[in-house]
Amino acid sequence: MRSLSLRWRLFLIFVAMVAVTVGAISLFISTSASTQIQHYEYGRRGEQMARMRELLLRHYLAKQDWEGVQSSVEQIGQLYGWRVRIVDTNGVVVADSSKSSLGEKLDVGAHARPWAKEERQSGLSTEMSEPPPLFLPIFMSAGDRVQRLGYLVVEPGNMQVPKMPPPWQFWETRIAELRSSIVWSVVWGGLVGIGLALLLSFFLSRRITAPVQSLASAARSLGKGEFSQRASVKSKDELGELATAFNSMAAELEKADKLRRDLVADVAHELRTPLSNIRGYLEGIQDGVVKADEATLRLIYEEVQLLSRLVEDLHELALAESGGLSLNRQVCDIKDIVRDVASAMGYQAIAKGLKVQLDMPDTNALAFIDGQRVGQVLRNLLSNAINFTPEGGEITISVKQTGDEVAVSVGDSGPGIPPEDLPYIFERFYRVDKSRSRATGGSGLGLTIARRLIEAHGGQLTVESTPGKGSVFTISLPTHSGDGATTVD
């Protein structure tokens, strides 16, 4: 079964959150409103009964008796829709809004008690069809003395008032209608809110998933080899950062693919010339045009050596870039390595009329390195300096130690490197002087291999050059902080 897309999952999550929120709010508002309405109605009933008792007390004070109170009780019953009775101190009914119990005697002692809270609440509940009558004593103050005049009996009984439902049913109906009105208002408001939320959720989910879909489309194209494909970045949030990271990755892949293509083309170009020369010599010997003498064999051997060096350089470069290069690290004094390299290659400088100067501190410059690999890099740098420095020039090799770093610089007084070529000199097969032959300019891999070897030691190889004044290549390596143990990486 196919799972829902991220867009629809976000859409359903938004809808579910809105529905739950609206439902919870509706339930809370309905319950709270119903409770508050019940409290209000109970207080209103108490106020009505207090007004009735005050009205009847005024009548008694005016007449000094209950005579003629029947008409007032009937009016009160019709006004409020309740059955109202007046019972004197002897328990005799002196007035009845329904006229059905006039003159009867009630057992006041059995009924004249406060209406319990539970009973008052049940009087507002639809579960109790006929709440008990409420006996309210009527008092008159005479100085310091309180005289009881009788009881006001409010009974939600069967009234004979036309077109007037019993009061508890009337108010319960009102409460139910009000509660229903509130609930339906909340429901309709919730439905409208859900509808708006659906539209908003649809829009937001589409807006959220659009960058993801664009990113997925770009990833599929990238998987097919279209390295120029990029994802659109329209925001600076997490999705925007993801798209930016993807574009950076795609750019790196495009660069790596270009380097791979260039490497294949450059290797093919570098191999073509010596192979063509070897083939030409062999075909000439086979056809009898060229003699198979010592000179011809020496030329063929030189071409084979060139091929061998090229293959070895490519192999070493591949190991360095893949992290598979073995380093036999030991604690070495950089000054010793510099002296050995300068001594081994000094004859080449002298033969060209160059002056080599060493500038080194008196103290040891210790580093945890592979001495042979670092010596290989120094030989490459010194060889380049000798090749590019004109006769009578000067080459300076200096060693400096600052803090946790030791730096070895090889400077020359040659023509320097043009600014436009400086960023590319560490790339494979790159030559500043395109007219130089392989015999004088090498294969173009020396500086690339040198930089990879130094980076494998955790250091850096940098260059500074001023056209017409020369160049300075600097090797920076971390100083020794260990116990001098031999380690193979």
C-alpha positions as CSV (number, residue, x, y, z in Angstrom):
1,M,0.0,0.0,0.0
2,R,1.4,3.4,-1.0
3,S,2.0,5.7,1.9
4,L,0.7,9.2,2.0
5,S,3.0,12.0,0.7
6,L,4.5,14.5,3.1
7,R,2.1,17.2,1.8
8,W,-1.0,15.2,2.6
9,R,0.4,14.1,6.0
10,L,1.0,17.8,6.9
11,F,-2.5,18.6,5.6
12,L,-4.1,16.0,7.8
13,I,-2.1,16.9,10.8
14,F,-3.2,20.6,10.5
15,V,-6.8,19.5,10.1
16,A,-6.7,17.2,13.1
17,M,-5.1,19.8,15.3
18,V,-7.8,22.4,14.3
19,A,-10.6,19.8,14.8
20,V,-9.4,18.8,18.3
21,T,-8.9,22.4,19.3
22,V,-12.4,23.5,18.1
23,G,-14.0,20.5,19.8
24,A,-12.2,21.2,23.1
25,I,-13.2,24.8,23.0
26,S,-16.8,24.0,22.1
27,L,-17.1,21.5,25.1
28,F,-15.5,24.0,27.5
29,I,-17.7,26.9,26.4
30,S,-20.9,24.8,26.5
31,T,-20.2,23.4,30.0
32,S,-19.0,26.7,31.4
33,A,-22.0,28.6,29.9
34,S,-24.5,26.1,31.2
35,T,-23.1,26.3,34.7
36,Q,-23.0,30.1,34.7
37,I,-26.6,30.3,33.4
38,Q,-27.8,27.9,36.1
39,H,-26.1,30.1,38.8
40,Y,-27.6,33.2,37.3
41,E,-31.1,31.6,37.2
42,Y,-30.9,30.5,40.8
43,G,-29.9,33.9,41.9
44,R,-32.6,35.5,39.8
45,R,-35.2,33.2,41.4
46,G,-34.0,34.1,44.9
47,E,-34.3,37.8,44.0
48,Q,-37.9,37.2,42.7
49,M,-38.9,35.3,45.9
50,A,-37.4,38.1,48.0
51,R,-39.4,40.7,46.1
52,M,-42.6,38.6,46.6
53,R,-41.9,38.3,50.3
54,E,-41.3,42.1,50.6
55,L,-44.5,42.8,48.6
56,L,-46.6,40.5,50.9
57,L,-45.0,42.0,54.0
58,R,-46.0,45.5,52.9
59,H,-49.6,44.3,52.4
60,Y,-49.6,42.8,55.9
61,L,-48.2,46.0,57.4
62,A,-50.8,48.0,55.6
63,K,-53.7,45.8,56.7
64,Q,-52.3,44.4,59.9
65,D,-53.7,41.2,58.7
66,W,-53.7,38.8,55.7
67,E,-57.2,40.0,54.6
68,G,-57.4,40.8,50.9
69,V,-54.1,39.2,50.1
70,Q,-55.7,36.7,47.8
71,S,-55.8,39.0,44.9
72,S,-52.2,40.0,45.3
73,V,-51.2,36.3,45.5
74,E,-53.2,35.6,42.3
75,Q,-51.4,38.4,40.5
76,I,-48.0,37.2,41.7
77,G,-48.8,33.7,40.5
78,Q,-49.8,34.9,37.1
79,L,-46.8,37.2,36.9
80,Y,-44.2,34.6,37.7
81,G,-46.0,31.5,36.6
82,W,-45.6,29.8,40.0
83,R,-48.1,28.4,42.5
84,V,-47.9,30.8,45.4
85,R,-49.6,30.3,48.8
86,I,-49.7,32.2,52.1
87,V,-49.8,30.1,55.3
88,D,-50.4,31.9,58.6
89,T,-48.7,31.0,61.9
90,N,-51.4,28.4,62.6
91,G,-50.6,26.6,59.3
92,V,-53.9,27.6,57.6
93,V,-53.7,28.6,53.9
94,V,-55.0,32.1,53.8
95,A,-54.2,32.7,50.1
96,D,-53.6,30.4,47.1
97,S,-52.9,31.5,43.6
98,S,-54.7,28.4,42.3
99,K,-57.6,28.8,44.9
100,S,-57.5,25.0,45.4
101,S,-56.4,24.8,49.0
102,L,-57.9,27.9,50.7
103,G,-58.7,27.2,54.3
104,E,-56.8,24.0,54.4
105,K,-54.2,23.4,57.1
106,L,-50.6,22.4,56.3
107,D,-48.1,20.7,58.6
108,V,-45.7,23.6,58.6
109,G,-43.3,21.8,60.9
110,A,-42.8,19.0,58.4
111,H,-42.2,21.3,55.4
112,A,-40.8,24.6,56.7
113,R,-37.1,23.8,56.3
114,P,-34.4,25.4,54.1
115,W,-34.2,24.1,50.6
116,A,-31.0,22.1,50.4
117,K,-28.4,23.0,47.9
118,E,-28.8,19.7,46.1
119,E,-32.6,20.2,45.9
120,R,-32.1,23.8,44.7
121,Q,-29.8,22.5,42.0
122,S,-32.1,19.7,41.1
123,G,-34.9,22.2,40.7
124,L,-32.9,23.5,37.7
125,S,-32.3,20.0,36.4
126,T,-34.4,18.2,33.9
127,E,-33.9,14.9,35.7
128,M,-36.4,16.0,38.5
129,S,-39.9,16.5,37.1
130,E,-41.4,18.3,40.2
131,P,-39.1,19.9,42.8
132,P,-40.4,20.1,46.4
133,P,-42.2,23.3,47.6
134,L,-40.1,26.0,49.2
135,F,-41.3,27.4,52.6
136,L,-40.0,31.0,53.1
137,P,-40.8,32.5,56.6
138,I,-42.2,36.1,56.6
139,F,-40.9,38.1,59.6
140,M,-41.7,41.5,61.0
141,S,-39.3,43.4,63.2
142,A,-40.9,45.1,66.3
143,G,-38.1,46.8,68.2
144,D,-35.7,44.2,69.5
145,R,-38.2,41.5,68.8
146,V,-38.8,39.6,65.5
147,Q,-42.4,38.4,64.9
148,R,-43.2,35.6,62.5
149,L,-46.3,36.5,60.4
150,G,-46.5,33.3,58.3
151,Y,-44.9,31.5,55.4
152,L,-44.6,32.2,51.7
153,V,-44.9,28.8,50.0
154,V,-43.6,28.7,46.4
155,E,-44.5,25.5,44.8
156,P,-43.7,24.6,41.1
157,G,-46.9,22.5,41.0
158,N,-49.7,22.2,38.4
159,M,-50.8,25.7,37.8
160,Q,-54.1,26.6,36.3
161,V,-52.7,29.5,34.5
162,P,-53.5,29.2,30.8
163,K,-50.6,29.2,28.3
164,M,-48.0,29.3,31.0
165,P,-45.8,26.3,31.5
166,P,-44.5,25.4,34.9
167,P,-41.6,27.7,35.9
168,W,-38.9,25.1,36.2
169,Q,-39.8,23.8,32.7
170,F,-39.9,27.3,31.3
171,W,-36.4,28.2,32.6
172,E,-35.0,24.8,31.9
173,T,-36.3,25.2,28.3
174,R,-34.6,28.7,28.2
175,I,-31.4,27.2,29.5
176,A,-31.5,24.4,27.1
177,E,-32.2,26.7,24.2
178,L,-29.4,29.1,25.3
179,R,-27.0,26.1,25.7
180,S,-28.0,24.8,22.3
181,S,-27.6,28.2,20.8
182,I,-24.1,28.6,22.3
183,V,-23.1,25.1,21.2
184,W,-24.4,25.6,17.6
185,S,-22.7,29.0,17.4
186,V,-19.4,27.4,18.4
187,V,-20.1,24.5,16.1
188,W,-20.8,26.7,13.1
189,G,-17.8,28.9,14.1
190,G,-15.7,25.8,14.3
191,L,-16.9,24.6,10.9
192,V,-16.0,28.0,9.4
193,G,-12.7,27.8,11.2
194,I,-12.0,24.3,9.9
195,G,-12.9,25.4,6.4
196,L,-10.5,28.3,6.6
197,A,-7.9,26.0,8.2
198,L,-8.4,23.5,5.3
199,L,-7.6,26.2,2.8
200,L,-4.7,27.5,4.9
201,S,-3.4,24.0,5.5
202,F,-3.5,23.2,1.8
203,F,-1.6,26.4,1.0
204,L,0.9,25.9,3.7
205,S,1.5,22.2,3.0
206,R,2.0,23.0,-0.6
207,R,4.4,25.9,0.3
208,I,6.3,23.6,2.7
209,T,6.6,20.6,0.4
210,A,7.3,22.6,-2.8
211,P,11.0,23.1,-1.9
212,V,11.3,19.4,-1.0
213,Q,9.8,18.3,-4.3
214,S,12.2,20.7,-6.1
215,L,15.0,19.2,-4.1
216,A,13.9,15.7,-4.9
217,S,13.7,16.5,-8.6
218,A,17.2,18.1,-8.6
219,A,18.5,15.0,-6.8
220,R,17.1,12.7,-9.4
221,S,18.6,14.8,-12.2
222,L,21.9,14.8,-10.3
223,G,21.7,11.0,-10.0
224,K,21.5,10.8,-13.8
225,G,24.7,12.7,-14.2
226,E,23.3,16.2,-14.7
227,F,25.7,17.9,-12.3
228,S,24.7,21.4,-13.4
229,Q,21.3,20.9,-11.8
230,R,20.5,23.1,-8.9
231,A,17.6,23.4,-6.4
232,S,15.9,26.8,-6.0
233,V,16.5,28.6,-2.8
234,K,13.5,30.8,-1.8
235,S,13.8,31.0,1.9
236,K,16.4,31.2,4.7
237,D,14.8,28.6,7.0
238,E,15.9,24.9,7.4
239,L,14.6,24.0,4.0
240,G,16.5,26.9,2.5
241,E,19.7,25.7,4.3
242,L,19.1,22.2,3.0
243,A,18.7,23.5,-0.6
244,T,21.9,25.5,-0.1
245,A,23.8,22.5,1.2
246,F,22.5,20.4,-1.8
247,N,23.6,23.1,-4.3
248,S,27.0,23.2,-2.6
249,M,27.2,19.4,-2.9
250,A,26.1,19.6,-6.5
251,A,28.8,22.2,-7.2
252,E,31.5,20.0,-5.6
253,L,30.3,17.0,-7.7
254,E,30.3,19.1,-10.8
255,K,33.8,20.3,-10.0
256,A,35.0,16.8,-9.3
257,D,33.4,15.5,-12.5
258,K,35.2,18.3,-14.4
259,L,38.5,17.4,-12.7
260,R,37.9,13.7,-13.6
261,R,37.3,14.6,-17.2
262,D,40.2,16.9,-17.3
263,L,42.4,14.3,-15.6
264,V,41.5,11.7,-18.2
265,A,42.1,14.2,-21.0
266,D,45.4,15.3,-19.5
267,V,46.7,11.8,-18.8
268,A,45.8,10.8,-22.4
269,H,47.6,13.9,-23.7
270,E,50.7,13.3,-21.5
271,L,50.9,9.6,-22.5
272,R,50.3,10.2,-26.1
273,T,53.6,12.0,-26.8
274,P,56.1,9.5,-25.3
275,L,54.0,6.6,-26.7
276,S,54.0,8.2,-30.1
277,N,57.8,8.7,-29.9
278,I,58.4,5.1,-28.8
279,R,56.1,3.9,-31.6
280,G,57.9,6.1,-34.1
281,Y,61.3,4.8,-33.2
282,L,60.2,1.2,-33.3
283,E,58.4,1.6,-36.6
284,G,61.6,3.4,-38.0
285,I,63.8,0.5,-36.8
286,Q,61.3,-2.0,-38.3
287,D,61.3,-0.2,-41.6
288,G,65.1,0.2,-41.6
289,V,64.8,4.0,-41.6
290,V,66.3,4.3,-38.1
291,K,69.3,2.3,-36.9
292,A,68.8,0.3,-33.7
293,D,72.0,1.7,-32.2
294,E,72.9,2.8,-28.7
295,A,71.7,6.4,-29.3
296,T,68.2,5.3,-30.5
297,L,67.9,2.8,-27.7
298,R,68.8,5.6,-25.2
299,L,66.1,7.8,-26.6
300,I,63.5,5.0,-26.3
301,Y,64.7,4.3,-22.8
302,E,64.2,8.0,-21.8
303,E,60.7,8.0,-23.2
304,V,60.0,4.8,-21.1
305,Q,61.4,6.5,-18.0
306,L,59.1,9.5,-18.6
307,L,56.1,7.2,-18.8
308,S,57.2,5.4,-15.7
309,R,57.6,8.6,-13.7
310,L,54.2,9.8,-15.0
311,V,52.5,6.6,-13.9
312,E,54.2,6.7,-10.5
313,D,53.2,10.3,-9.9
314,L,49.6,9.5,-10.8
315,H,49.6,6.5,-8.5
316,E,51.1,8.6,-5.6
317,L,48.6,11.4,-6.2
318,A,45.7,8.9,-6.2
319,L,46.9,7.5,-2.8
320,A,47.3,11.0,-1.3
321,E,43.8,12.1,-2.4
322,S,42.1,8.9,-1.2
323,G,43.8,9.0,2.2
324,G,45.6,5.7,1.5
325,L,49.1,7.1,1.6
326,S,51.4,5.5,4.2
327,L,53.4,7.8,6.4
328,N,56.2,6.5,8.5
329,R,56.2,9.3,11.1
330,Q,59.1,10.0,13.5
331,V,60.3,12.9,15.4
332,C,62.7,14.7,13.0
333,D,64.7,17.9,13.0
334,I,63.5,19.9,10.0
335,K,67.0,21.5,9.8
336,D,68.6,18.1,9.1
337,I,66.2,17.5,6.2
338,V,66.8,20.9,4.7
339,R,70.6,20.4,4.9
340,D,70.4,17.0,3.2
341,V,68.2,18.3,0.4
342,A,70.3,21.4,-0.2
343,S,73.5,19.2,-0.2
344,A,72.0,16.7,-2.7
345,M,70.8,19.3,-5.1
346,G,73.5,21.9,-4.6
347,Y,75.4,20.8,-7.6
348,Q,72.5,21.6,-9.9
349,A,72.4,25.1,-8.6
350,I,76.1,25.6,-8.8
351,A,76.1,24.2,-12.4
352,K,73.6,26.9,-13.3
353,G,75.4,29.7,-11.5
354,L,73.0,30.1,-8.7
355,K,73.6,30.9,-5.0
356,V,71.8,28.9,-2.4
357,Q,71.5,30.4,1.2
358,L,70.3,28.6,4.3
359,D,68.6,30.7,7.1
360,M,68.0,28.4,10.1
361,P,67.7,29.0,13.9
362,D,70.3,27.7,16.4
363,T,67.7,25.5,18.2
364,N,66.2,22.3,16.9
365,A,63.0,22.5,14.9
366,L,61.3,19.2,15.8
367,A,58.3,17.9,14.0
368,F,56.5,14.5,14.0
369,I,56.7,13.7,10.3
370,D,57.7,11.3,7.6
371,G,61.1,12.6,6.8
372,Q,61.4,11.1,3.4
373,R,58.0,12.5,2.3
374,V,58.8,16.0,3.5
375,G,62.2,15.7,1.9
376,Q,60.5,14.7,-1.4
377,V,58.4,17.9,-1.2
378,L,61.5,20.1,-0.5
379,R,63.3,18.5,-3.4
380,N,60.4,19.3,-5.7
381,L,60.3,22.9,-4.5
382,L,64.0,23.4,-4.8
383,S,64.1,21.8,-8.2
384,N,61.4,24.2,-9.4
385,A,63.3,27.1,-7.9
386,I,66.5,26.0,-9.7
387,N,64.7,25.6,-13.1
388,F,62.9,29.0,-12.9
389,T,65.7,31.1,-11.5
390,P,67.9,32.6,-14.2
391,E,71.7,32.4,-14.1
392,G,73.3,34.5,-11.3
393,G,70.1,34.4,-9.3
394,E,69.7,33.5,-5.6
395,I,67.7,30.8,-3.8
396,T,67.0,31.1,0.0
397,I,65.8,28.3,2.2
398,S,64.7,29.4,5.7
399,V,63.4,27.6,8.7
400,K,61.3,29.4,11.4
401,Q,59.5,28.1,14.5
402,T,56.6,30.1,16.0
403,G,54.5,28.7,18.7
404,D,53.2,25.3,17.7
405,E,54.2,25.6,14.1
406,V,57.4,25.2,12.1
407,A,57.7,26.8,8.7
408,V,60.1,26.0,5.9
409,S,60.2,28.6,3.0
410,V,61.9,28.2,-0.4
411,G,62.3,31.5,-2.1
412,D,63.8,32.4,-5.5
413,S,64.7,35.5,-7.5
414,G,63.0,34.2,-10.7
415,P,60.4,35.8,-12.9
416,G,57.6,35.1,-10.5
417,I,54.1,33.8,-11.2
418,P,51.5,35.9,-12.9
419,P,48.5,36.7,-10.7
420,E,46.1,35.1,-13.1
421,D,48.0,31.8,-12.8
422,L,48.6,31.8,-9.1
423,P,45.3,30.2,-8.0
424,Y,45.8,27.2,-10.4
425,I,49.4,26.2,-9.8
426,F,48.5,23.4,-7.4
427,E,46.1,21.8,-9.9
428,R,47.0,18.7,-11.9
429,F,49.0,19.2,-15.2
430,Y,48.9,22.9,-14.9
431,R,51.9,24.8,-16.3
432,V,52.5,28.5,-16.0
433,D,54.6,28.5,-19.2
434,K,52.6,26.5,-21.7
435,S,55.5,26.4,-24.1
436,R,57.8,24.5,-21.7
437,S,58.5,20.9,-22.6
438,R,58.1,18.0,-20.3
439,A,61.9,17.7,-20.2
440,T,62.2,21.2,-18.5
441,G,58.7,21.7,-17.1
442,G,57.9,18.2,-15.7
443,S,54.5,16.6,-15.9
444,G,52.6,19.2,-14.0
445,L,51.9,16.9,-11.0
446,G,54.8,17.9,-8.7
447,L,53.1,20.7,-6.8
448,T,49.8,18.9,-6.7
449,I,51.5,15.9,-5.0
450,A,53.6,18.1,-2.7
451,R,50.5,19.9,-1.4
452,R,48.7,16.6,-0.8
453,L,51.7,15.2,1.1
454,I,51.9,18.2,3.4
455,E,48.1,18.1,4.0
456,A,48.5,14.5,4.9
457,H,50.8,15.6,7.7
458,G,48.2,18.1,8.9
459,G,50.1,21.1,7.5
460,Q,49.7,23.6,4.6
461,L,51.7,24.5,1.5
462,T,51.2,28.1,0.3
463,V,52.8,30.4,-2.2
464,E,53.4,34.1,-2.5
465,S,54.7,35.6,-5.7
466,T,55.5,39.0,-7.2
467,P,56.0,39.1,-11.0
468,G,59.6,40.1,-11.7
469,K,60.8,39.5,-8.1
470,G,60.4,35.8,-7.6
471,S,58.2,33.4,-5.6
472,V,58.2,32.0,-2.1
473,F,56.7,28.5,-1.3
474,T,56.1,27.9,2.4
475,I,55.6,24.6,4.2
476,S,53.8,24.9,7.6
477,L,53.9,21.8,9.8
478,P,52.8,21.3,13.5
479,T,55.7,21.0,15.9
480,H,56.4,17.9,17.9
481,S,54.5,17.3,21.1
482,G,54.7,13.5,21.5
483,D,57.1,10.9,22.8
484,G,58.9,10.3,19.6
485,A,57.4,6.9,18.8
486,T,57.4,5.6,15.3
487,T,53.9,5.6,13.6
488,V,52.8,4.3,10.3
489,D,49.6,6.0,9.0
